[in-house]
Amino acid sequence: MFSGFNTMERKKITIVGVGLIGGSLALQLNEKGMAAGIIGVESNAEHAAKALELGLIDEILPLEEAIAQSEAIVLAIPVDKMITILPKVLDRVNHQIVFDAGSTKSQLVNVVAGHPKRGRYVATHPMWGTEYSGPEAAVKSAFENKAVVICNAGESDADAVEWVRQVYRKIGMHLLEMEAVAHDLHAAYVSHISHITSFALANTVLEKEREDQAIFELASAGFESTVRLAKSNPAMWVPIFMQNRDNVLDVLNEHITQLRKFKSCLEKENYEYLQELIENANKIRRILG
Amino acid sequence: MFSGFNTMERKKITIVGVGLIGGSLALQLNEKGMAAGIIGVESNAEHAAKALELGLIDEILPLEEAIAQSEAIVLAIPVDKMITILPKVLDRVNHQIVFDAGSTKSQLVNVVAGHPKRGRYVATHPMWGTEYSGPEAAVKSAFENKAVVICNAGESDADAVEWVRQVYRKIGMHLLEMEAVAHDLHAAYVSHISHITSFALANTVLEKEREDQAIFELASAGFESTVRLAKSNPAMWVPIFMQNRDNVLDVLNEHITQLRKFKSCLEKENYEYLQELIENANKIRRILG
């Protein structure tokens, strides 16, 4: 290894929320030698005990104590909680670096825009997750080869941004930088709408198919891949849809319009247009390979 | 191996359509020692040459000759072609066993219902596929641990059904039997609607997201899994939607209704109901695990 990252000083790190994201991040921080100890802050007692048992974290402390004892603090909690916790964390921060892993960014950067310690905070969204949640869902090699978006980097102190960049590089993520508003728009297209379609597809099948056994036995790989996101946790997703409401509504309206085109083709038996719609959809190959 | 399958006599088999499904089936028939030679029938000259080059088949012959030289014939072509080819195949069949791998079954069993050789034909749907097509898309271990539906088995000769069952068992598939009408209904829920939502999602994103690069860089695993089916071949899918029009329309209408519920929650900021919708969708866990 020739990179300067190896000389990166280990920091004592607090992870607020040791679930899927926080727990997976803990595994990476330990494995890549970036942590001089990890403190967990966790309101769910069962999750706290499990995270300790799994060795994801070294100890559980109350938030204030954890901040006082750390050099870096990561927030990995639902985005509604983030809005209230982040300003409180910054209130208590001195030299520490703070970053978050939330799926929406605009409201979060707005809520701390005027905070005297705004510079210590770096807004990030590592674009990785699974449909599972809690510390037991944490996996090694999470985040690797995925994109991470750093938002409004200009509002953060240079040393804070640089350290956070190094952390994500060391985990093996591709760094992207954009404004929070642009992030939330793109996230609605490439992530949030997929979850809505998957939730709605699950509800469709549960409504129409009264024979569970038939779904269970017949479900193809195609069905599983389109519906697996429907297992995702509402405590995470309702706040995301709330915070990104306008963008999500905009994409959802377009999606319903697109589905109505398929419906109209079938109703009118216009199979030439149906063919065109599918050929157009095939263009996603140029992007996804 | 203690099963009687090993004593299964090898048959000379014709595969009509050596694409993804026919090619993958050829790999399995060879690997599991069920074929005493495989003849391909293929209208696409490029596919024919490629299937020979890849060793999926031993030779390419015109349909009539292939039938005359075979003991079993498999049809693995789009379901609109199936409707016209199957009766012609049965016209030429004597002792041979014929089965198909089509995704819709009602129209197909209807079209040969009164055929004097109906007994030689077994209607099947192995529930496996990928979003790719052509002989190069053929993969080893295809079909394994997936379900195969045998329809209207009572209309087939006992020896024909038994042999086809043995073939699918040897490939490692779970056998299910049902009437063609029930199959098409269930297939609309667990397969066809997933493809429509995926095509429509691709069109949504291609319509709204003008920055290809943003999709490319940001696309998460979740997005890829919900949209990958949108790469599927229209030559295969338009005929499926045509033949299963009523069931697909019924499920599609329900799906649009379900999406409208999400839309209404967001518009009215009714996040309690949004939570309920997601919790309901989570019930898909009890089926998919």
Interface residues (C-beta under 8 A of the other chain):
Chain A: M127 W128 G129 T130 E131 K146 A147 V149 H174 L176 H186 A187 Y189 V190 S191 I193 S194 H195 I196 T197 S198 F199 A200 L201 A202 N203 T204 V205 L206 E207 K208 E209 E211 D212 A214 I215 F216 E217 L218 A219 S220 A221 G222 F223 E224 S225 T226 V227 R228 L229 A230 K231 S232 P234 W237 V238 F241 M242 R245 V248 L249 D250 V251 L252 N253 E254 H255 I256 Q258 L259 R260 K261 F262 K263 L266 E267 E269 Y271 L274 Q275 L277 I278 E279 N280 A281 N282 K283 I284 R285 R286 I287 L288
Chain B: M127 W128 G129 T130 E131 K146 A147 V149 H174 L176 H186 A187 Y189 V190 S191 I193 S194 H195 I196 T197 S198 F199 A200 L201 A202 N203 T204 V205 L206 E207 K208 E209 E211 D212 A214 I215 F216 E217 L218 A219 S220 A221 G222 F223 E224 S225 T226 V227 R228 L229 A230 K231 S232 P234 W237 V238 F241 M242 R245 V248 L249 D250 V251 L252 N253 E254 H255 I256 Q258 L259 R260 K261 F262 K263 L266 E267 E269 Y271 L274 Q275 L277 I278 E279 N280 A281 N282 K283 I284 R285 R286 I287 L288
